[in-house]
């Protein structure tokens, strides 16, 4: 099973032509960096294309792509300093007398760029010096229109709120992923069967989706490529604890499914639990919750569960085989990727939050981003930034951000989500012992393992 595994004066982004820049080493002057040209450029040219003027504002896609990838080459605080310096220099904001007409055309674009940057990558502004750069450049244009100062105050308020929320860190799963030892009859105080808490597959699928979208620890609103003093690597937060929270939730759901199946003493009850989870998995697929779907399938495919042949003989497995086929890893998860594209298309054309839900198989998403980053050079032999690579990287990350921002249409059922978070789960050894206790070992290897587990866990010989 998998283990690891985004003022009325504001312009429309991309509606104006980029500023002319001097061509360097094969670059074509004035050529846009999106829509097919060029696929690479010097860092200086890329920074210049980020800087707005009175008659130019960069495309929204370019802003996100460059801000996401730029930290591989320059620290965010240094980039901000250079952007602010270019704005001051190009608009002559250091002069005693300003060209008010030009500043009034430039000011809204500058504020829009700063708003997009602070909204999408708030962690770039944790240092006081970065706030100083914002205040300085806006302070220079404020005499031309006092509305600029008010807009800056609103921007900083929103930024402080975002940073405060991010500092709270992960919540909800603390201590919930720790497996318990096997007990033949666990006390009622520590265990209730899931079917006793929720017997409707669609309701459980909704609550799993709520956990994925709302309750579970979230990455910041700005997943990106983060800086490490020794190596630059792509990840989905500044702190690995958020990434680990995703992995822990997936693994916890796998083990919870396996625990619920192996717990009942009678094979009829075990078969009932398996069929229930098959129906839950199918509803997750229909909703577009592929992460929970894969976790459920992985749980049912764990060896302690798959070896229960007498139990599986009582299960109507046709629906399960269809779901397995959809998530088959063959051909680099070809079937899943087709289903994901279908869900993404539905999301784009949807009118309701229910139809907009797309929750990708998170571990595979991380794997795709990792191999994209490792498989393509950041710079070309001529020293240019390989911008084509970062456009593809930004596309994948941007899609994920868009999907995470969908409002969950399902109300939380506290009793169900509490159970999902806190119900004890067996360790791997506990699952094997429960499996052997349910259906006796079939060969000498299993018999020896059963004997060893009974001795180490139950203290029996």
N, C-alpha and C positions, 0 to 999 in steps of 0.2 A: 504494500500500500504506500501511497505517497507520504513522505515524512517532512518535506520542506516545501519542504516544498511545502477645472477651472473659475449738466447745466445745458441748457438748450443750445449752447454754442458748440457742444461737442460734435466732432465729425464722426462719420461712419468709418470704422477701421478699414484700411485698404482702399479707400475711395480716392486717394490722391497718389501721384507718382512719387517715387523715392527721390531723395536729393541726389544731385550729380556728385560723384566722387571720382577721384583720380584712379585710373586703372593701375593695378599692380600685378606683375607676373602672370599675365594672361587673363586677368579679370576684365570684363567689359564694363566701361563706365556707364553708370545710370541704369544698369540692367537689374530688374527686380530679382529678389532672392527666392521668390516662390513662383509657382506656376511654370516650372520647367527650366529656370535659368537663374544663375549658374548653380552647379551642384557643390561648389566649394568657393571659399573666399578667405582673405586674410582676416585675422581677428580684428584689426583696426577697421576694416571695411564693414564687418558685421556690427561692430559697435556703432559706427556712423549711421548705419541703416536703422538702428534702434532709436536714434535721437530725432524727435519731432522738430519741425520748423513751422513758420507761419503758413506754409503751403503744403506741408507733407505730414502724414501720420502713418506709421508702419502698420502693415496688416496684423490683425489680431493673432493669426496663426504664427506669423513670424515672431511676434513678441513672446509668445509662449515657448516656441521652439528654442529661441536664442537664450531666454532666461533660464530655461531648463538645462541646456547644454553648456552655457557659458562658464559655469562653475568648474568645469573640467580644465579651464585655461586661465581663469582669473577669479579671485575671491569676490563674492557678491558686493562687499563693502567697497572694494576697489573699483568694481564696475560702476557702482552708483556714483562714486566720486568722479569718475571719468565722464559719465553721462552728464552730470550736473555741470562739470567744467566746460564741456562742449556746448551745452545750452547757454551758459553765461557768455562764452566766447563768441558763438555764432550770432546770438541775439543782442550782443553788446550790452549785457545787463550790468556790466561793471562801470558804465559811463555815468557821469553825474546827471545827464539829461537823457531820458529814455524816449525811444520812438513809440509813443503810446498806441498809435494805430497798429503798428506791427505787433507789439506786445499783446494787444487785445485779441489778435488772431492766433498768436502763439500760446498764450496762457492756458486756454482750455485744453489744448492738445497735451501740454506738459502735465497738467493735472490729471488728465485721463490716463496717460502713461503711468504716472505714480500710483493712481488708483488701481490699475490692473496689476501692477507689480506687487503692491502691498496686499491685495486681495488674494492673489494666487500663490505668492511665495512670502508669507508673513515672517517666516523665520529669518529671512535675509535682513530683517530690521530689528534684531534683538539687541545689537550694540548701540549705545547712546550716540556714537559718532555718525551712524547712518541716519538717525533722526535729525542730527545737526545738519547734514547735507540737505535733507528735505526742507527744513525750516529756512535754510539759507537761500536756496534757489527760489522758493516761493516768496520769501520775504522781498526778493529783488523785483518781482513782478507785481506784488500787492499794491504799491502806490498807484498803479494804473487802473486798478479795479479792486475795491475792498471785498468783493465777493470771493476773490481768490483766497484771501485769508480765512474766510468762513469755511470755504470748501476744504482747505487744508486742515482746519480744526476737526471737521467731520471725519476726514480721512484718518487722522491720527487717533481719534476716538475709536473708530472701527478696528484699526490696527491693534491698539492696546487690548481690546476685547478679544480679538483672535489670539493674540499671544498669551493672554491669561488663560484662555480655554485650552491651548496647547500645553501649557505648563502643568495642567491638572494630570496629564498622563493617562495611561490605559486604566480602564475600570471594568468591573463586571465579571472578570474571569479569575480574579486573584484566588489562588488555592483551589480552583475548581477542577484543575486538570490532574490532580494528584491521584493515582490509582490506589485502590484499597486491596488488601489481601483477600483471597477467596474465603467465603464462609458458606457452609452448606445451607444454612438457614439464617440469613442476615436478619438482625433485629428490625422490627417494623419501624423503629425510630430513625433508622438510617436508610431505609429503602422502601419505596413503593414502586410497583410496576408502572411503566409509562402509560400503558393502556388504561390504568385506573385513573390517570390524570387527564389524558386526552385520548379518546377512542375514535376521533374523526380524522382521517388522513389529511383532508384538505385544511382543516384547522391547524394541524401540526405543521404542515408545509407553510402556511401563512406565518406562524410564529417563528419558524426557522428563518424565513425571509425577513421578518422583523429584526431578529437577532443580527442577520447579515447587514442590514441597512441602517439600523438604529442602535440597538442595544450593545452590540459587540464593540470592543475598542476600535476606534477608527484611526486610519492614518491621518496626518494633517491634510488640509485642503490642497496642499502643494507637494504631492509625491514627486520626487525628482532625483537628480543625480547629486549625491551629497559628497562633501569633501572629507577626505581622510588624510592625515599628515603623511602617511606612507604610500597610499594608493587611492585612486579615485574609482569608486564603484557605484553602479546604479542601485538604488533601493527606494523604498516607499516612505521613508521618514528619516528625520535626523537621528533618531534613536532606534536601535534595533529592537527595543522592547515592543514597539508597535508592530513590526514585522513578525516578531515571535508570537504576538497575540493572535495574528491571523493563523499561523501554523498550529498553535495550541488549540484554537477553536476547532479547526479542521480535524486534528487528531483526537480531540476530546469527543467530537460527534461520532467518529469512526468507532472508538472504543465504547461509547455509550450504546450504539446500535448492537455491537457484538455482545456487550454485557446483558442487555435486555433479552437477546435471543438465547444466550446460554443459561440465564438464570432459572427459568421454569423447569420443574422436575419432570413434567410430562411432555412427551413429544408432540401431542396435539396442541398444547399451549405454545410450545416453541414454534410450531408451524404457523400458528395464528399470528404470532409476533412477526415472523418473517413476511407473511402476506401483508400485514399492516404496513411494514416498512417499504415493501414494494409499491404499495399504493401511495405512500407519502412521497417516495422518490418520483413517481410518475407525476404527482401534482407539482413537485418542485420543478420538474422539466417543463410542465405547461406554464408555470409562472415565469420561468426564465432564471430560476435560481440553480445554476449549474454547480456552484460550490457545495451546497448542501447535498445536491443529487450525487455528486462524486463521493462525498464523505459517506453517505449511506451505502452506496454500492461497494465502496472499499471496506466498510465494516462487515457487510455480508460476505465479502470474499476473503476475510481473514481466515487463516487455517483452522482455528478452533471452531469456527462456524461452518466452513465449507466441508469439514470432515463429518458433520452430523448427517450421514446418508439416510438414516431411517427418518429423521425429521424432514429432510428435503423431499423424501418420497411422498410426503403428505401435502406438499406445497404445489400449487398451480404456478408453474414457473414460466409460462409463455411471456407474461408481461415483464418479468425480470430479465429474460434473455433479450428482449427488445431494448430495454434500458441499458443493459450491458453493451449491446451493439452500438448504441449512440455514444457511449463513453469509452469505446474500445481504443486503446493506445496505438493500434496498428496504423501505419501511415502517418505518424506524428499526429495522432488524434484527429484524423481527417473527418470522421463523422461528427465529432464534437464541434470542430471548427465550422462545419457547414451549419449545424444547428445554432451556433453562436452568431454567425452572420445573419441567419434568419431572425433571431431575437433582436439583434441590433437594428435590422431594417424595420422591424415592427415598432421598436422604440422610437425611431426617427419619425414615423408617420402616425404615432399614437396620439390620441386626444385625452386619455386618462392615465393617471399614475399607475394603475394596474397593468396597462399594456406597455408602459415605459420601462418596466423592471428588466434589467440585465445584470446578473451577478455571475461573472466569469469564474471558471475554475482557477482559483487564485494561484496555486502552486505552478500551474502551467504558464500563467501570465508572467510570473516572476522569471521562470525558466526562459521564456521567449525574450524577455528584455535583457536577461543576462547574456544569452548567446548573441543577441544583436549587438550588445555593447562589446563583448569580447571578440566577436568574429569580424568586426569592421574597424579599421584604423580611425582614430580621432583626427589625425592629420594625414594629409597626402604627402608624397615625396617632395613636393615643392614648398611644403610648410603651411599650405592652406588648411583651414578647418574643413573637415569632411562634412559639410552641412547637409548633404543628402542623407547621411546616416542619422543625423539628429532630427530631421524631418520625420523619418519613420519612427524613431524612438518617441518623439513628441506625440505622434498620432496615437500610438498605443497607450501612453500614459494619459493623454487627453481624453481618450474614450473612457478610460477607467474613472477619471474624475467626474465626467459627465454622468456616468451610470451611478456613481456613489451619491450624486446630488439629487437623485430622484426621491421625491417625498414618498415615504412608505404608506400605502393605502390601507394597511391592516393595523387595527388597534392591538395593543399589547394585551395579552392575557398573563397577568403576573404569576399565576400558579404554574402555568406551563413553562414560561421562560425561567422561573426560579428552579424548576425541576431540571431543565436542560443545563443550567449552570451548576447545580449543586448535587445532583444525584450521584452517588458513589459509582465509580467505574472500576472494573477489574484491571489489574496489571496483566501483561501478556501471560505470565505464568498462571495467574488466577483464572484467566480465560481458558487456558489449556486444561487446568484441573477441573473447572466446571464442565468443560466439554467431555472429558473422560468420565466424569461422574454421571453425565447424562447418557452417553453412549460409550460402552466399554472399548478400550484399546483394541485395535484389530491386528497388530503385529508386535513383534518383540521389542522394537524400538519404542513404540508408543507405551507398551507395558512398563518398560524401564523408566521412561519419563514420568509416567503416572505415579509409579512407586516413589520416585525421587520427590515429586511435587507433594504427595501426601505426607511424606516425611518432613519436608522443609516448611510447608505451609500449615498443615493440620497437626503435625507432630505425631502422625500415625505411621505404623509400619505395615 
